[in-house]
């Protein structure tokens, strides 16, 4: 059994899963999520992780550590993403984890995160057409795809739901940031709708949007996996939720506690991304970075 932990900017997650068969198919046994917001308060002017955020994160990891000890997991992976990539005091957490839990923390590069999210997402679909994976996280947004010639491309943009919540931007500013990021990649014209990409969305914003569309009181990953959202549905949902206070959003089926405030900026990014990519729909995957870490034989980047 595998135990995979991810320290995201907004939350910490633990996946317990089994892998078997010639196709290395992954079967999720249990998933745990804790909203810890290690990236809270971080900015370009102040890149330090707050003590309270460190403590919240350690509390979640300690809980996960005990769950893993009581499980038959023989393989354990622990990684971190955007907030730890940027923090000027990430070593404090690395040392605490090693001292208190006896584990090593791997801080993934933006490109590695994008590649692994792509690997996890595409494993859940049998698509012959080219796939483009969009991962909207708390601190960054990743895109990953294979060009028509088979070359892999990945880009990590320091724009995420929590970051945007704390430092709001207009829709035009978000579009400009995304367009600039995509202008810098090789063959940006291949990313347009005319290129025929099958667009897959992963991350909390995407799965929450699908859960709301499905009127889902209890999260069901099997129903989320492969659910298709139209751009029109996403915009309608954004307008509905934007007119509600954060506490009122918790009354909407599909909105989990810890997501009620950052879902609006998350939807801003999703809508802007679909506009920039000229896509009319996106298919949601419950499988992402955590699955990619298991599937990848060389996940340490």
C-alpha positions in Angstrom: 0.0 0.0 0.0 1.1 3.6 -0.7 0.7 6.6 1.6 1.2 9.9 -0.2 1.1 13.2 1.6 1.0 16.6 -0.1 1.5 20.0 1.7 -0.4 22.4 -0.5 -0.6 26.1 -0.1 -4.2 25.8 1.2 -4.4 22.3 2.5 -2.6 19.1 3.4 -3.8 15.8 1.9 -3.1 12.1 2.6 -3.9 9.4 0.0 -3.9 5.7 1.0 -3.9 3.6 -2.1 -3.1 0.2 -3.5 -1.5 -0.4 -6.8 -1.7 -3.7 -8.7 -1.8 -5.4 -12.1 0.3 -5.0 -15.2 -1.3 -1.6 -15.9 -0.3 -0.3 -12.4 -3.8 0.7 -11.8 -4.3 2.6 -8.5 -7.2 2.0 -6.2 -7.9 4.7 -3.6 -8.6 3.2 -0.2 -8.9 6.4 1.9 -8.3 10.2 1.4 -7.9 12.7 4.2 -7.8 16.5 3.8 -7.1 19.2 6.3 -7.2 23.0 5.6 -4.0 24.2 7.0 -3.2 27.3 4.8 0.6 27.2 5.1 0.7 29.9 2.5 -1.5 32.3 4.5 -0.1 35.9 4.6 2.8 35.2 2.2 3.5 37.7 -0.5 6.2 38.9 -2.8 7.3 41.3 -0.2 7.2 38.8 2.7 7.9 35.2 1.8 8.0 33.8 5.3 5.7 31.1 6.6 3.8 32.2 9.7 4.3 30.3 12.9 0.6 29.6 13.2 0.5 28.1 9.7 3.6 26.0 10.5 1.8 24.7 13.7 -1.4 23.9 11.8 0.6 22.0 9.1 2.5 20.0 11.7 -0.7 19.1 13.5 -2.1 17.7 10.2 1.0 15.9 9.3 1.2 14.4 12.8 -2.3 13.1 12.4 -1.5 11.7 9.0 1.7 10.1 10.5 -0.4 8.2 13.1 -2.9 7.1 10.4 0.0 5.7 8.3 1.5 3.9 11.3 -1.8 2.1 11.8 -2.1 1.2 8.1 -0.2 -1.5 6.1 1.4 1.2 3.9 5.0 0.1 3.0 5.7 3.1 0.7 5.4 6.7 2.0 5.9 9.9 0.0 5.8 13.4 1.4 6.0 16.4 -0.9 5.3 20.1 -0.8 4.4 22.6 -3.6 4.1 26.3 -4.2 4.2 27.9 -0.7 7.3 25.9 0.3 8.9 26.6 -3.1 8.7 30.3 -2.4 9.2 30.5 1.4 12.4 31.9 2.7 12.1 29.8 5.8 10.9 26.4 4.4 13.9 24.8 6.1 12.1 25.3 9.5 9.4 22.9 8.4 11.8 20.5 6.8 13.7 20.3 10.1 10.6 19.9 12.2 9.2 17.1 10.0 12.5 15.2 10.2 12.8 15.7 14.0 9.2 15.1 15.0 8.1 12.6 12.4 11.4 11.1 11.1 10.5 11.8 7.5 12.1 13.7 4.6 10.2 16.4 2.8 10.6 16.8 -0.9 9.8 20.3 -2.2 8.7 19.8 -5.8 9.6 22.3 -8.6 6.8 23.9 -10.5 7.5 21.9 -13.6 7.7 18.7 -11.6 4.3 19.4 -10.0 2.8 20.0 -13.4 4.3 16.8 -14.8 3.1 14.7 -11.9 -0.4 16.2 -12.0 -0.6 15.4 -15.7 0.5 11.9 -15.1 -2.1 11.3 -12.4 -4.9 13.0 -14.4 -4.4 11.2 -17.7 -4.2 7.8 -15.9 -7.9 8.2 -15.3 -8.9 8.5 -18.9 -8.5 6.6 -22.1 -8.1 9.5 -24.6 -6.5 9.3 -28.0 -6.7 13.0 -28.6 -4.1 15.3 -27.0 -4.6 16.1 -23.4 -4.1 19.4 -21.6 -4.2 19.3 -17.8 -5.0 22.4 -15.8 -4.3 22.2 -12.0 -5.6 25.2 -10.0 -4.1 25.1 -6.5 -3.9 27.4 -3.6 -0.7 29.1 -4.5 -0.2 28.3 -8.2 -1.7 27.1 -11.4 0.0 24.5 -13.5 -0.6 23.5 -17.1 0.9 20.4 -18.7 0.5 18.8 -22.1 2.3 16.9 -24.9 2.8 18.6 -28.1 1.8 16.9 -31.4 5.4 15.7 -31.8 5.3 14.0 -28.4 7.4 16.5 -26.6 6.2 17.3 -23.1 5.6 20.9 -21.9 4.7 22.2 -18.5 4.3 25.6 -17.0 3.7 26.8 -13.4 2.1 30.2 -12.9 2.3 31.7 -9.3 -1.4 32.4 -9.3 -3.6 30.3 -7.1 -7.0 30.5 -5.2 -5.6 31.4 -1.8 -3.0 33.8 -3.2 -5.7 35.6 -5.3 -8.1 35.7 -2.3 -5.5 37.5 -0.2 -4.3 39.8 -3.1 -7.4 40.3 -5.4 -7.0 41.0 -9.1 -9.5 42.0 -11.8 -10.6 39.5 -14.4 -8.6 41.4 -17.0 -5.4 41.3 -14.8 -5.8 37.5 -14.4 -6.2 37.0 -18.1 -3.1 39.1 -18.8 -1.1 37.0 -16.4 -2.2 33.8 -18.0 -1.7 35.1 -21.5 1.8 36.2 -20.7 2.7 32.9 -19.2 1.5 31.0 -22.2 3.2 33.4 -24.6 6.5 32.2 -23.1 6.0 28.5 -23.9 7.1 26.8 -27.1 4.4 26.7 -29.8 1.7 28.5 -27.8 -0.7 28.4 -30.7 -1.0 24.6 -30.1 -2.9 25.3 -26.9 -5.8 26.9 -28.6 -9.2 25.1 -29.1 -8.4 24.5 -32.8 -5.6 22.2 -31.8 -8.2 19.7 -30.5 -7.0 19.3 -26.9 -9.0 17.3 -24.4 -9.1 19.7 -21.4 -8.8 18.1 -17.9 -9.1 20.0 -14.7 -7.7 18.9 -11.3 -7.4 20.5 -7.9 -9.8 21.8 -5.3 -11.4 24.5 -7.4 -12.3 22.1 -10.2 -13.6 19.3 -8.0 -15.6 21.7 -5.9 -17.2 23.2 -8.9 -18.2 19.8 -10.1 -19.5 18.9 -6.7 -21.7 22.0 -6.6 -23.0 21.2 -10.1 -23.9 17.7 -9.0 -25.6 19.1 -5.8 -23.3 16.8 -3.8 -23.9 16.8 -0.1 -21.3 14.1 0.5 -18.2 14.1 -1.8 -18.2 11.2 -4.1 -15.0 10.8 -6.2 -16.5 8.3 -8.6 -19.1 10.8 -9.7 -16.6 13.6 -9.9 -14.2 11.6 -12.1 -15.0 12.4 -15.7 -17.7 14.9 -15.0 -17.9 17.5 -17.8 -18.4 21.2 -16.9 -19.4 23.7 -19.6 -18.0 27.2 -19.5 -21.6 28.5 -19.2 -22.2 26.3 -16.1 -19.0 27.6 -14.4 -19.9 31.2 -15.1 -23.4 30.7 -13.7 -21.9 29.1 -10.6 -19.5 32.0 -10.1 -22.3 34.5 -10.3 -24.4 32.6 -7.8 -21.6 32.1 -5.2 -20.2 35.6 -5.6 -23.4 37.1 -4.4 -23.3 35.1 -1.2 -21.3 35.7 2.0 -18.7 33.0 2.8 -20.8 31.5 5.6 -23.8 31.3 3.2 -21.8 29.4 0.7 -21.5 26.6 3.2 -25.2 26.0 2.8 -24.7 25.1 -0.9 -24.2 21.4 -1.5 -20.7 20.7 -2.7 -19.0 23.5 -0.8 -16.8 22.0 1.9 -15.5 24.0 4.9 -12.2 25.6 4.1 -13.2 26.2 0.5 -16.1 28.7 1.1 -13.9 31.8 0.8 -11.3 30.8 -1.9 -13.8 29.3 -4.3 -14.6 32.7 -5.8 -10.9 33.5 -6.8 -10.5 29.9 -7.8 -13.4 30.2 -10.2 -12.0 33.5 -11.5 -8.8 31.6 -12.5 -10.8 28.8 -14.1 -13.0 31.1 -16.1 -10.0 33.1 -17.2 -8.1 30.0 -18.2 -10.9 28.6 -20.3 -11.2 32.0 -22.0 -7.4 32.1 -22.8 -7.4 28.5 -24.0 -10.6 29.2 -26.0 -12.3 26.1 -24.5 -16.1 25.7 -24.0 -15.9 22.8 -21.5 -13.6 21.0 -19.1 -13.6 17.4 -17.8 -12.9 17.0 -14.1 -10.5 14.5 -12.7 -10.3 13.4 -9.0 -6.9 11.9 -9.8 -4.0 14.4 -9.7 -0.6 14.9 -8.2 -1.0 12.3 -5.5 -1.7 9.6 -8.1 1.1 10.9 -10.3 3.6 10.5 -7.4 2.7 6.8 -7.2 2.8 6.2 -10.9 6.1 8.0 -11.4 9.2 5.9 -10.9 11.3 9.0 -10.7 9.1 11.4 -8.8 12.0 13.0 -6.9 12.7 16.1 -9.0 
